[in-house]
């Protein structure tokens, strides 16, 4: 009897696991939150629309369900294109409509900045919304069709003179479209010089987005990753944004997440070599542009390539030394400029951290200097504005510089320049001991759920009980992540909010 009960329990447990797995697969593939409106009804820019490009019968006969589109003005003659071509490759269940937001953003940038010397020509593939994340058998035909379309796009510029004729296409691959882009280089007939820049969005580069029961999909990933690991593709600039195991930006979200699309458009604009009016051939310049907009944005809308390493300190502007380790400044109107200065603690590096943040756009708003002997004011300061990152929510344009004392051991004073301004201004700076602001928390694991399921799944765990009003920064490290299915919500509760900070 006991053996039969044990068998039943084992069978029930396995059936439960299988049910959970298939439900997870269904939700991942089909259960995405519905878009507020279907892509066919979205009007991103009334002056721009999709135009189907006629392909040779040899291509359409081989790929009857695939199409190539141009996204631009109706009056544009495809025989007169002269911009930088961009080809969008959609991902799992995607379509050509997904590129409308990016195409409109690129158009707005060119129009807003009144650029007449160059522009982007946006093309998009359509794979009939194939489920490429689920079935690897569609990757090969999609890759072969992509190769044909790259050749067709470049042929549209064949009548242009050499000064404006592009030699390559920029590939934007969303989700599995990034795998298709990488698969191009495995084709024996593919001309590598026709693609010199690849940008992938939320592409699962290492593993397929769902468990591999498809031998074709497993083979695709094995071949692509082995090829790219062995081959030195120095001529290809490769950028991966939001790549991971799962699809971090789904089909509907990509078309309507303004922040991702806008920053991608700005990054593409910054990669253009203003002399050749083409995407720069300098890989470091391209990487720097994307890093600026997606990782190291220091404030200005477009990248400032050259920050001054040293900045002169103006003699006429007052020098205000603060003795406290925290300075907060919030004012709606600043009538006169000043330098706010904090003396650095004489401690052994790297025990201390230094933090400064502001909402002003100034290429030299923060820095450090060294006072020698009887000097009361520095003449120059090292400029640290280039180390700033925008912090969420990014629409507030608040940027932060955070450095450890081992980077500043040669300096004696930490400086913020407060400019004259009629706009609301926020400036804060702090010096703190690293050990007092760092904590580690182990997240709930599957083992915890098995031992105490109700408590583990329902009970909130407090990581930091209360914070001090003078503290600007805490570093919380989460450990115990072993599965892609672990997901947690972090809540911040305002226990007691102080009043408005006094300006100085």
N, C-alpha and C positions, 0 to 999 in steps of 0.2 A: 504493500500500500504506500509505504513511504517512497519507494522507488518510482511508482507511478505519479505521485504528487510532484516529485522532483522533476520528472520529465515534463509534466504539464507546465510547471513554473518556468522551466528552461524554454519551452516552446512559446509560451506567452511572452516571455522577455524578448526572444528573437523577433517575434512578430511585431512587438512594440517598437523595437529598433528599426525594423524595415519600414514601418508606417511613418515613423519620424523622419527617416531619410527621404522617402518619396514625397512627403509633405514639404520638406525643406527644398527639394528639387523643384517642385511645382511652384512654390512661392518665389524661388529665385528666378525661374524662367518666365512665369506667366503672372505672378502676383504682384508686379510692380504697381505702385500707386498710380491710378489713372491720371493722365494729364488733364488740366483744366479745359483744354480744347484740343481737338485733333490737329496734327501737324498741317493738314490740308487747309485748315481754317486760319492758321496763324499768318498774320501780315506783319512781318518784321519791318519792312520798309516798302512803302507803296510804290516807289520808283524802281525797285528791284524785283526780279522774278526769275523763275527757272526756265531754261530753254534747253530742250532735248537736242543733243548733238547727233547728227546722222552718222552712223558708222558703216564701214564696208560690209557687204553682205557676207563675206567670209567670217566676220566677227559675229554678226547677229545670228547667223545660222548655227554657229558653235555655242553661243551664249544667248539664247532667245529670251531669257528672263532678266537679263542684266541690261542696264542703261547707263549712259553718261550724260550729265547735265552741266550747263554753264549757268552761274547765278550772277546776273547783272542787269543793266538797263535794257529796256526793250529795243531802244533805237541803236544799241551797239551792234555793229557788224562784226561777226566772228572772224571775218577775214582781215580785220583791222586791229586786232588785239595787239597791245604792246606793253602789257604790264608784267609783273612777276607772277607766274602761274602757281596756284596752290591746288592740290588735289586732295579732297576729303574722302577717306575710306570708312564707311560706316561699320559698326560692330554688330553684335548679336541683336537681331530683330530691328536693326536700324534702317534708315533710308536716306536719300539725298536731302530730304527736308531738314535733317538735323543740322545742316551747316548754315542755315539761313541766319541764325543769330550772329555767328562769326563773320559771315560775309557782310552783314549790315554794319557790324562794329568796325570792320576794316574800312568800309565806305565812309562811315561817319568821321573816322580819324583823319582820312585824307581830306575830306571836305572841311572839317573844323580847323585843321592846321593850314588850310589853303595851299596844299602841296600840288604842284603842277608838273613836277619832273618825273614822278613815278606813281604807280598804284598797283594794287593786287588784282589779279584775275582769278576768280574762285570757281573751281570745278568740283563736281561731286559724283561719286558712283552710287548706283542703286542696285542692291542685290535681291530685290523682291522680299525684303525683310526675312531673309533666311536666318534660322536659329544656329548661327555659327558657333555659339558657345556650348551647344549641346552635341552637335554632330560634326566631327572633323572632316567628313567626306566633302564638305562644301568649301573647305579652305583652298584646295588646289585649284578648282575652277575660278574661284574669286581672285586668286593670285594671278592666274593666267590672264583673266580679263583685265585686271589692274595694269599688267604689263602692256597689253594692247592699247589701253586708254592713255597711258603715259606717252606712248609713241604718237597717238592721235593728237593729244594736246600740244605736243611740241611741233607737230606738223602744221598746226594753225598759225605758227609764227614763222614758217619757212620763208615767206616772202619779205620778212623784215630784214633790214640791213644788220650787219654784224654788231653794230653798236647797241642795238636795242633788242636783238634776238636772244631769248633766254636759252641756256644750254641744259638746264635741269629744272625739275619740278619739285616743289616743297610738298612733302606728304604729311597730312594730318590724319592719323589713324585713331579712331575711337574704339575702345574695348578690343574686340577680336580683330578689328581693322588694323590694330598695331601689329598683331601676329601676321596678318596678310602682308603688311608692309615689309616686315623682316623676312618673310618667305620669298619675296621677290628676288632676293640676292642668291637664292638657291637654284633659280632657273638658269639653265645653261645659256639660253639666248638673251638673257637680260643684260642691258647696257648699264653698268654701274654708274657711269657718269651722268645718266639721266636723272638720278636722284642723289642729291648731296646733303639734304637735310630731311630728317624724319622726326616728327613730334607725335608721341603717343599719349592718349588720354585714358586713364583708368584701365590700362591694358594689363591683364594677368600674364606677365611675361614668364614666370617660372613654372606655374602649374595651371591647368585648365580651370575655368571658373566653377566647375562641379566635379565630383568624383569621376575618375576615368574608368569607364567600362567600355570605352570605344577605342579599339586598337589603332584606328586611323588617327584619332586625336592624339593619342600617346606618341605615335610615330612623328606627327607634325611637331610636337613640342621637343621631342628628343633631337630631331634633325635640325630644327631652327636654333636651339640653344647650343648644340655642339658646333654648328657651323660658325655662329657668331662668337663663340669662345675661342675657336682656333684661328679664324681669319682676322687679320689686322686690317680693319676697314677704316683706315686713317682718313680717307677722303669723305667719309660720311659723318655728319654731325647728328648725333642721336640724343634726343631729349625725351625723357619719360616723366609725365606729370600724373600723380595719383595712381601709379601702378601698384598692383598688389595681387593677392590671390583672388579676391572678389571684385566684382564690378562696382567701383566706388562712385561712379557717376553714371546713372542709368540713362537710357535713351531719351526719355522725356525730360529728365533733369538737365541733360547737357544742352538741350535746345533753349532752356529758359533760365538757367543759372547765370544771371548777369555777371556776377563777379568773375567766374571762371572764364567766360567768353570774352569779357572786356579785357582782363589781364592777358589772355592769350593774344588778342588783337594788338595790344600795346607792345607785348614782347616781340611779336613778329615785325611790327613797325621799327622797333629799336634794333633789330638784327640787320636792317637794310644798310648796305654800304652806300653812303650818299654820293660817292663818286661814280660808281658803276650802276647805281639804281637797281641793284640786285641784292638778294640775301648774301651777306658777307661770307667770303670763303675762309675767314679766320674763325676757326672753331672756338677759340677762347672768347672771342667777342660774342658769338651766338650764345654760348653757355652763360656768359656773364649777364646777357640781357634777360634770359629766362630766369636765372637765379635771382636777379634783381626784382622781377615782378612776382615771383612765386615763393621766394625765400627771404631775400635780403632787401626788401623795399624800404628805402630810407626816406620816403615822403613824396618827392616830386612825381607827377603823373608819368613822365617819361624819364628814362635813365640819364642821370648825369654821370658821364663816363670819367670825368677827371675832377676829383675833390682835391683841394689844396692840402698837402700834408701839414703845412704850417700856416697859421693865420695871424696877421698882425693884430695886436690889441690896441684899440683906439684910446689915445691919451685922454681925450675929452670926456669919455664915458666913465661915470663913477664905478668904483671897485668896492663891492660890499662883501665883507668876509663874514660867514656864518659859523658860529661855534658849535651848533647842534649838528647831529649826524643826519638829520632829515630836513628838507626844505620843500614847502608846498606853496605854489603861487597860482591863484585863480583870479583873473581880473577881466572885466569887459572892455576896459580902455586903459592903455598904458601911455602916459603922457611923455615919459622920458626913458631912454634906453639905459641899461646898467649891466654890469657883470656881477653875477652872484657866484661867490667863491667859497669852497669848502676845503678846509685843510685836511689832508690825508693823514690817517693814523700811521705812525711808525711801527708797523708790525711786519712779521716775517710772512712773505708770500707763500702759498696762496690762501691765506686764512680769511681775507676780506674780499668783499665784492662791492662794486660801485655801479650805481644805476641812475640813469637820467631819462626823463621822457618829456615830450612836448607835442603840441599840435601845430606849431608854426613851420612854415617851409623856409628854411634857411640852411644853405650848404655848409655853414660853420657855426652851428648853434651850440655845440658842446665840445669841450676839449680839456686839456690839462697842461700845466706848465711847471717850471722849476724856479723857485726864488733862491737867489744866492746872496749870502752875506746880509747886508743891510737894505737890500731892495725891498720895497713895499708893494710893488706892482710889476707884473711880468710885461715884457714887451711883445712877446709872441706866445702862442699856445699851439700844442699839437692838436690837429683837427680830427675828432673822432666821429663826426657826423656820418662818415661813410660806413660805420659799423651799425647804423640804426636799422631796426626792423619795424614795420608796421605791426601793431597789435590789434586783435579783434575787440570790438567791431571795426573793421577797416574803414568804414564810411566816415568815422570820426577823425581820421587822418592823424591818429596819435602814434608817434614813433618812439622807440625805446632803444637806448644804448646800455648794454650790460657787460661789464668787464671785470675780471678778477685782478687782484692786486699784483699778480706776477706780470701782468701786461703794463702796469703803471708804476713799477718800483723805482723808476728814474725820475718820477714827478713828485712834486710836493703839494700841488693844489689842483682841485677838480673844479671846472668852470662851466657855467651856463651863461650864454649871452641873451639877455632879455631885451628885445628890440622895442622901439616905439611902434605902437599899433593901435588902431581904432577897433580891431576885431577882438572877440573873446579869446583869451589866451590862457593856456594851461601849461605850467612848467613845474616839474618835480625832480628832486635829486635826493639820493640817499647813499650812505655808506653803512655796511652791515657786516656782521660776522657770519661767514658761510655756514658754520655748524649750527647756528641758531635759526636758520631759515630752511634747512633741508630735512626732509623726513621721507621714510620709505613705508609703503603699505602693500601688503600682499592681497591680491584680489581673490574673490571666491573661486574655488576650483571645482572640478567635477567630483573630486574626493570629498570636499566639504558638502556638496549636494547629496551624495550618497549617505554620508553619516548623519546629517541633520538637514533634510530637504526643506522643511517648512521654514526653519530659521534662516537657512542660507539664502533662500529665494525671496523672502519677505522682509527681513530685518535690514534696516539701514545701518551702516557702520560709519561712525564719525572719525574722520581722519585728523582734522584740526578743529578743536572745540570752538575757540574764539581767536580772532586776530587783533593785534594792537592797531590803533588808528594811525600810529606813526610808521607802521611797516608798509612798504610798497610791494614787497616781493616775497614769495615763498616757492620753494622747489619741492614738488611732490613726485617721487618716483614710484610707479606702480609695477610690482613684480608678480610673477605667477601666471603670465600669459603663455599658454601652451596650445591653445586651439583657436581656430578662426571663428568658432561659434561663441566665444566668450565676448559678451557685450555688456557694458555697464553705463549707468547714468551718474554723472557727478553733479551734485546740487550745491549751490552757494546760497546761503540764507543770511539776510541782513538782520542781525540780532539787535543792533543799536546803531543807527546812522547819525553821524555828526552833522553839524550845520555847515554852511558855506565857509570854505577856507578864506582867511583874510589875505588880501593882496598886500604887497609891500613895495 
